[in-house]
Amino acid sequence: NGQPQKSATCTVTVEESAVSLNVGDYLYSDGTWSSELVSGKSVVGIVFSKSNATGSDPILAKDFPDCVHGLAIGLTEYADQDFGAVSAYDGHSYYQGLGYDPNMIVDTGKPNGYGNTSAHNAMNASRSDYCLFFNQTSGVVAMHTSAVPAPSTASAWYVPSYKEMSYIVENLDVINSALVTAGGTSVAQPNDSEVSWDENRSSDWYWTSTIHGSWYPKGGTYDHAKYPFDISKGGWTTSVQASAKCKVRVVLAF
């Protein structure tokens, strides 16, 4: 009609729907996950818990505050690992001197393996005969990180805490099925038979980054000792000799 016409524009942003997360899901190198294998993607781990570990691990919360979705276990198993000379030191004062809360190291009720691993890394750097598989150049975590870099959206790899290991045991069948499907090594089943190991270790014993602690009120300190996590018992086994070598799995938060 010869008169100016009105027009308007708007921008529409379409967001991808959040993918639900389940124990047994596959975690990929690009930080995504799925319940079924996705062709062309590289699996780096299997989801074993939907816990937000940043709520119980202040060191993880500081270093990786966005890793709130869950926890995943790596595909590789490391056997015959010597923890190191933990019982040779008064762990309480040494950890405290390095700036770490020593009570965290003996806490069996929290998924705080990242913080524990950080403390052990610092201890190993200070005393090289301590916690051998935490050595930052030749230890299990270093080897795994070199072979399988963590996704950019995830934490660094670490040794699970006692609580995190218990999560794995609670969902062992689902996790093992996914591990095998992804081409990984399954976690030992309860009462797995011995294969040429000595009396100081068992095929279903795993180290954790949590240390068993005995409190001495008069001295006001802990005496730290290494107790493997016994899959068959679903918890601590008895204290082991310095020569004991057990299995280790590494995990991450994402």
Protein Blocks (a to p, Z undefined) as FASTA:
>chain_A
ZZacdddddddddddddddddehiacdfkopacfbdcehiacfbdcfbfcdfklmmmklm
mmmmmlmnbccddfbdcehiafbjmlmpcfklmmmmnopafklmmmckbccklmmmmmmm
mmmmmmmmgokllpfklmmklmmmmmmccdfkbccdddddfklmmmmmmmmmmmmmmmmm
nopacdddehiacehiafkbcfkbccdfbdcddddfknopacdddddddfklopacdddd
fkbccdddddddZZ
